[in-house]
Amino acid sequence: MIRLKHNAPAHLRNPGTSSYLKRREGELRSQRGVTLIELIVTVAIVAVITLALGFQFQSWKARYDVERTIRDVYTALTDARTRALQLSRAHFFDISPDGRHCRVTDDNSNGVAIVPNGDGIFQMQTAWAAVQASNPLNWGAPVATTDATLNLRSRRIDLPLNPGGASAAARAAGLLSGRNVVPGGGSSFVLGFDKRGIIRDMRATWAVPITNIELATAFPTAQGGGLTICIFTDYDNNAVSDSDPDYDCINIIDTKISLGKLTTQNTVAGGDCVATNCISK
C-alpha cells in the first residue's frame, strides 16, 4: 500500500476532491439568483403580454355580447312563431320605445277574460313606460283582461349605451332598432304571428285583429319586402363597427326569420335598419 505525504496536493491525497469541487461549483452556479436587469426584462415582457391579452379579451367580449343579444332576440322571434303554430293562437313581439327591451306576448285574452283562442288583438300586459322604469325588471302581474307576457323570452338589452354620442345615429348604438323606430323616438316595433305562423307587421295596427291585416300590405316593398331589427355598434360615429360582430341584425318576412350582418353603420339618424343593409347569413 502506497502512503502519500501530508504535504502532497489535495487531489493526490483525496482523488475525489477535485471532481467533488467541480460538481459543487456547478450546483452553486445553477442555484444562483437572477440579476436586476433580468428581473426588469421579465416583468416588462409579462406586462406587454398581459396588456395584449386584455385588449383581445375586451374586443372578444364586446363582439360576443352583441352576438349573444341578437341571437336571444332571434330565439324569441322563432319561439313566438313556433308557439303560435303549436297552440293555434296569435303571439306578438314588440320592442320598447327606448330600444332597451323586447317582449313576447301570448294572445290568451279577449280583453275581458282568458279564452283558449284569444281575439288576435295585441293587449299588452304592462305598458312600456312602467317596464322601462322598473329596476329590477318587472313585466307586471298577468290579469284576465290582457294578454300574457312570456317572461322567459322577454328581456332587457344589457349592452353599453352611448347617450353622449356625436349624433342620433351614435346614440342608437347598443340598442334595438327597427325600420322607422328610432330608440327614444316614442314609437314601438310590433310583430304578430297568426295561428298559421304567418308574420304580420303590426306597428301601426296592433289594436286591430291580426287576421284583418292583409298579407299583401303586411310588409311594404319600400322596406325591402320585410322588416329588420338591428343592433348598431358604432359608438364613436365613424361609420365603422367598434366590435365587428358576425351577427348584428335580423331580417323578417312573412314566413322567414334570418340572422344577418350589417354592411353599413348608422347611415341615417337612428341607423339605416333595412333589409338591404342587413345581409342574411
Sequence and secondary structure as in RCSB ss.txt:
>XXXX:A:sequence
MIRLKHNAPAHLRNPGTSSYLKRREGELRSQRGVTLIELIVTVAIVAVITLALGFQFQSWKARYDVERTIRDVYT
ALTDARTRALQLSRAHFFDISPDGRHCRVTDDNSNGVAIVPNGDGIFQMQTAWAAVQASNPLNWGAPVATTDATL
NLRSRRIDLPLNPGGASAAARAAGLLSGRNVVPGGGSSFVLGFDKRGIIRDMRATWAVPITNIELATAFPTAQGG
GLTICIFTDYDNNAVSDSDPDYDCINIIDTKISLGKLTTQNTVAGGDCVATNCISK
>XXXX:A:secstr
     TTS HHHH TTHHHHHHHHHHHHHHT    HHHHHHHHHHHHHHHHHHHHHHHHHHHHHHHHHHHHHHHH
HHHHHHHHHHHHTS EEEEE TTSSEEEEEE  B SSSB TT  S    SS HHHHHH SS       TTS EE 
GGG EE  S   TT SSHHHHTTTSEEETTB TTSS  EEEEE TT  EEE TTTTTS GGGS HHHHS GGGTS
SEEEEE   SSSSSS SS  S  EEEEETTEEEEEEESSS  STT   SGGGEEE 
